[in-house]
Amino acid sequence: MCSYVFLVGQCRAPPTLSRAVPRDTNGRESFPIRTEVTYKCHDGFVKIPGKSDTVVCLSTSEWSTIGEFCNASCGAAPRLKSAALRKEDEAKNYCPPGSTMNYVCRPGYESTELRPVITCLENLTWSEAPEFCRGKSCGVPKGPEHGRAVVLTNDQYGARADIICDEGFRLHGQTFIQCLLKGDQVEWRQLPTCEAITCSPPPNIAKGMHNGSNVEIFVYNSLVTYKCDHNYSLTGEASIHCTAKDNISGVWNGSAPECKGSALNTAGNSAEPEGGGPGFDTRIGIPAIAIAFAISVIIIVYIRKYQKKKCSYSVNPDSSKHQITMEHDFHMNESKHNLIFKV
């Protein structure tokens, strides 16, 4: 049968604790005098501040006295976006049930009527943190000139608002603004600008001109109207206007018209009237006049050559009507014809 022989000047195994175990003893059963053994707490327990976690082998071959130094504790206090632990609570690592942690509002936030305190509960969890700090307000955002700000959530610290430019303007800078710190206060920062969308000068046309010759900048919706030189007519839309492509680049909404002359123009004769409106059509009117004139000449010659006048007038005073008789002798095909005009 084996037996353990204890040697004088040594200590036996260190005392057993309910909430901790010795560190690095490697299963040894004896320890020389002045040997120190340190304990570590079991999982779920932490060292109580101010209590010793070490024993020493004394000259009497006894271990120094040690009490329970571990206790249940809540873990680290939660980190909050709007608040930070008070300085005196930052170093706390032992929080038994019933203990509290105090917070202060972070920059950009302000206190509410609620107490900034959480408590370690019996189940070793922290009580829910109420909204004891809220973001400072930047107020209603003012959009840039020729634009507006659209608030996405609220106007408090950290909030964002989208910037939308008016029609005919494009955004220069970020597409949003943000409520940020300025000293110990907050304000909307990084405001972009809205720039006017412009078009390049409109194209010139041959045998014509437009009314924008003296304009330096053609802004969105600018209208340019073309007209042709004398004896030329316009083909296509007379006006074009400046519009936007993808609300970024200015472009003209169509092609410039053309000025074209008629076939008579090329021979040096007068062309159709400008503007293409209703008027006298020389292609029909001139030949018609020439034909009418020729017919009139023929009739006059015919009458003078063949007509012989014989006029007789008879007046009946007893009649209520006067009768004038004019006789004309026409010798045509050897027959005589009388023409009588009655008045």
GUDODREN-250383 format. One record per residue (C-alpha): x, y, z. Coordinates in steps of 0.02 Angstrom, whole numbers, plus 50000, padded with zeros to 5 digits. Example, Ala and Ser with C-alpha at 12.3 -4.5 7.8 and 13.67 -1.06 7.14 Angstrom:
BEGIN
506154977550390506844994750357
END
This chain:
BEGIN
500005000050000500685017149948500685031950068501135050350044502565056750152502415075350195504055084550211504315098250338504555115550259503275112550124501415116050102500165104050036498975107949890498225125549901496475127449974494955123849867493755138149824491985136249755492145149649621493975148949574495415136949539497305138849560498295144049406499775134049338500005121149480500205106949355499425094549480500795096849611500415090749787501745100449885502475117949874504025125449955503855139050086503535156650015502755149249859501315160249793499825152849704498575163749610496785158849573495655162449426493765163949431492635151049350491715156049193490265167549232491135174949382492325189649400493555195349532492825206649664493835222749665494925224449823494925206149868496495195449854496605181149731498295174349794498895162849936500685160650007501495145350083502035151250258503475145150364502225135250465501895124850310500165132450302499375142950165498905160650200497045164250221495965167750067494115170650052492925169649906493435183649789492385178949637490595183449612489295183449472489305199149367488535206749213489685208149066490325224148989489025237948979488255240248806488995253348691487705266048634487715276948478487035292148568487915290548736489555285048817489945278248991490345291149123492215292249157492105284349330491145269449261492275265949112493505255549214492205244949302492335226349264491365219749413489505222749404488495211249518486595211249510485905227849566487415238049514487185252349389488115260949248487915279449206488025287449034488315304848962487715310848791488965310648649489325326348546487875330248430486615323348554485645331148698484845324148856483015319548868481975318749026482495300549056483915295649175485485289749083485675273949189485615255049160485545241349293486285223749307484835211849329484755195449426484955185649265486605194649239485985205049092485865223849080484195232649081483665240248915484405257448886483015270348864483185284848741484005296448865484965305548727484285311448560485095319848411485155338748405484095346248267484815354848114483115362048071482245361347903483615360247769483715374147641484065368147466485255376647345484705390147225483685382047085483475366147188482685358547343483125346947487482095331347521482285324847700482385305847706482085302647893482215317648011483225333548038484275327148185486145324648198486745311848070485195313547960485315315347770484305324847641484345322047453484615337047339483565338247181483865352047054482475360946960482125356646779483465363946669484815363046803486105349646844486885345047012488685350047049489355341247204488635327647315486855321747288486435324047473486795334947625487065329047804486715335847977488465336748054489385344148202490015362048205490825365048373489585358848502488105362248387487505354448223487115361148050486785355147873488465353847786489185350647611487795359647515488015356747326487485368747189486285367747042487035374046879486045379246726486055366946581486615375746422486705371346238488085375246116487665388645986486365382445860486975377545687486995390545549486115387045383486515391745204485425405445126484655409245295484925414645474484235412545651483745425145784485075419345909486575427245825486835439745965486525427546108488045421546207487275408046317485825396746266485025390646426483795376246443482185379246344482965393246238482025394646073482885398845909481915402845750482615402145573482135411945417482755411245238483495424445126482395432644993481845420644855482165405244966480895394945060481085385445224481055366445228480845358345400480375365345570480665383945582481125383345768482175372145880482395373246070483735368546196483325352846295484295341046409485025323746387484975313446549484695330046638486555333546620487035339346446486125352346340485605347046164484495354746029482865345346007483015343545818483985347245661484085364545587482945367545435483575370845258483295385245137482905379944959482545390044800481265385444661481675380944481481255398744423482555405544543483965397144452483425405844289483445422844371481535424844376480525428844529480195414644649478735410444759478375422844898479325420345063478505410945203477555398745091475865407345126474395408945002474695420844854474685422744665475375407444575476345414144424476465396744348474575397044316474125415544314475345422144181474875409344044473015412244080473205431144058474155428743894472795417443824471395429343874472315443943795472555434443630470705429843621470205447943649471325453843507470595440943388468805446043428469165464643402470015461443234468605450143180467275463043221468175477343135468475467242977466765459842949465535470943040464555484242947463495494843051461705499643005460825508043145458995513543147458095521143290456205521443306455315529743448453465527243477452865541543583451255532743621452115517943694452635516943874454205508443815455505515443698456205503943568457885506643487458255495743337459995493143272460215483543113461835475843065462155468142898463335453742898463795446342732464275428942783463995414342668462945426242560461585428142693460985443442784460795443742972459925457143074460355460343255459055469843356459415476843530457895481743630457965493843775
END
